[in-house]
């Protein structure tokens, strides 16, 4: 049986209470510390969304256009756990992602922050699954037509 991201991360009883992933945003004062179990749960949630909600699997292509954030880690771990091909690369000037050449196949899903969704439409115009990933607490207030809130 193939181990899952959740099982792998949660199977660390000694480290169960210690943070596995810490995120700090000095500009806003946000601080998030996630244990291995919490990281595993968020990754499993993302994997379930991609596999069950979007019906994606090995060979599917996902564009992750997100800044450094704990939610980015959850999206990436979920996509990798689902066997998806993930395109991302840090852009030094903006801390965002730049799509790598992906051949002639369009992306099957895209993850982007609400502030940057318009910037990427020309790069991922045909992605049937489009998710906005907020970097603040809670769900997004205003989600435009054609997009879904990842946290919902």
C-alpha positions as CSV (number, residue, x, y, z in Angstrom):
1,X,0.0,0.0,0.0
2,X,1.3,3.4,-0.9
3,X,1.7,5.8,2.1
4,X,-0.2,9.0,2.0
5,X,1.1,12.5,2.8
6,X,-1.2,12.6,5.9
7,X,0.0,9.2,7.1
8,X,3.6,10.0,6.6
9,X,3.5,13.4,8.4
10,X,1.2,12.2,11.2
11,X,3.3,9.2,11.9
12,X,5.7,11.2,14.0
13,X,4.5,10.8,17.6
14,X,7.5,12.4,19.2
15,X,7.2,15.5,17.1
16,X,3.4,15.6,17.2
17,X,3.2,18.9,19.2
18,X,6.2,20.6,17.7
19,X,5.8,22.8,14.6
20,X,6.8,21.3,11.3
21,X,6.1,24.4,9.3
22,X,6.3,28.0,10.6
23,X,5.2,30.9,8.6
24,X,5.8,34.5,9.5
25,X,4.8,37.7,7.7
26,X,6.6,40.6,9.3
27,X,4.5,43.2,7.3
28,X,1.2,42.0,8.7
29,X,2.3,40.3,11.9
30,X,0.7,37.1,10.9
31,X,2.3,34.0,12.5
32,X,1.2,30.4,11.8
33,X,2.8,27.3,13.3
34,X,1.6,24.0,11.9
35,X,2.4,20.6,13.3
36,X,3.1,17.6,11.1
37,X,-0.5,16.4,11.5
38,X,-1.9,19.9,10.5
39,X,0.4,20.1,7.5
40,X,-0.6,16.6,6.5
41,X,-4.3,17.5,6.9
42,X,-4.0,20.6,4.7
43,X,-2.0,18.6,2.1
44,X,-4.6,15.9,2.1
45,X,-7.3,18.4,1.7
46,X,-5.6,19.9,-1.4
47,X,-4.9,16.4,-2.8
48,X,-8.6,15.5,-2.3
49,X,-9.7,18.7,-4.1
50,X,-7.4,17.9,-7.0
51,X,-8.2,14.2,-7.3
52,X,-11.8,14.0,-6.3
53,X,-13.1,17.6,-7.0
54,X,-11.2,18.2,-10.2
55,X,-10.7,14.5,-11.2
56,X,-7.0,15.1,-11.9
57,X,-4.4,12.5,-11.6
58,X,-0.9,11.5,-12.8
59,X,-0.1,13.4,-16.0
60,X,-2.3,16.3,-15.2
61,X,-0.6,19.7,-15.1
62,X,-1.1,22.3,-12.4
63,X,0.2,25.9,-12.3
64,X,1.0,27.1,-8.8
65,X,1.4,30.9,-9.0
66,X,1.6,31.7,-5.3
67,X,4.0,33.7,-3.1
68,X,5.9,32.0,-0.2
69,X,3.2,31.1,2.3
70,X,2.1,28.2,4.3
71,X,-0.9,27.7,2.0
72,X,1.4,27.4,-0.9
73,X,3.1,24.5,0.8
74,X,-0.3,22.8,1.3
75,X,-1.2,23.2,-2.4
76,X,2.2,21.9,-3.5
77,X,2.3,18.9,-1.2
78,X,-1.3,18.0,-2.2
79,X,-0.4,18.3,-5.9
80,X,2.7,16.2,-5.6
81,X,0.9,13.6,-3.4
82,X,-1.6,13.3,-6.3
83,X,1.1,12.7,-8.8
84,X,0.5,15.9,-10.7
85,X,3.0,17.8,-12.7
86,X,3.5,21.2,-11.0
87,X,4.9,24.2,-12.8
88,X,6.3,27.0,-10.6
89,X,9.5,28.9,-10.2
90,X,10.2,31.9,-7.9
91,X,10.4,35.2,-9.6
92,X,13.1,37.1,-7.8
93,X,11.6,40.6,-8.3
94,X,8.1,39.9,-7.0
95,X,8.3,36.7,-5.0
96,X,5.7,35.2,-7.3
97,X,5.8,32.3,-9.7
98,X,6.6,32.2,-13.4
99,X,5.3,29.4,-15.6
100,X,7.9,27.1,-17.0
101,X,7.5,26.0,-20.6
102,X,5.0,23.1,-20.5
103,X,4.9,21.9,-24.0
104,X,1.8,22.0,-26.0
105,X,-0.6,20.9,-23.3
106,X,-2.7,23.4,-21.4
107,X,-2.8,23.5,-17.6
108,X,-5.6,21.5,-15.9
109,X,-5.7,23.7,-12.8
110,X,-4.2,27.0,-11.6
111,X,-3.7,28.4,-8.1
112,X,-3.2,32.1,-7.8
113,X,-3.7,34.9,-5.2
114,X,-6.7,37.3,-5.8
115,X,-4.3,40.2,-6.2
116,X,-2.6,38.6,-9.1
117,X,-5.4,36.7,-10.9
118,X,-5.5,39.1,-13.9
119,X,-1.8,39.0,-14.3
120,X,-1.9,35.3,-15.1
121,X,-5.0,35.0,-17.3
122,X,-2.9,35.1,-20.5
123,X,-0.6,32.4,-19.2
124,X,-3.4,30.0,-18.2
125,X,-6.5,31.0,-20.2
126,X,-7.8,27.5,-20.7
127,X,-7.3,26.0,-17.2
128,X,-10.7,24.5,-16.4
129,X,-10.1,24.6,-12.7
130,X,-9.1,28.0,-11.3
131,X,-8.6,28.6,-7.6
132,X,-7.9,31.8,-5.7
133,X,-5.7,31.3,-2.6
134,X,-5.9,34.1,-0.1
135,X,-3.0,34.8,2.1
136,X,-5.0,36.4,4.9
137,X,-7.1,34.7,7.5
138,X,-10.5,33.1,6.6
139,X,-12.2,32.8,3.3
140,X,-12.3,35.3,0.5
141,X,-15.1,37.9,0.4
142,X,-15.4,38.4,-3.3
143,X,-14.7,35.6,-5.7
144,X,-15.1,36.5,-9.4
145,X,-17.1,34.3,-11.9
146,X,-14.9,31.5,-13.2
147,X,-12.9,31.2,-10.0
148,X,-13.3,29.2,-6.7
149,X,-12.0,30.0,-3.3
150,X,-9.4,27.3,-2.4
151,X,-10.1,27.7,1.4
152,X,-13.8,27.0,0.9
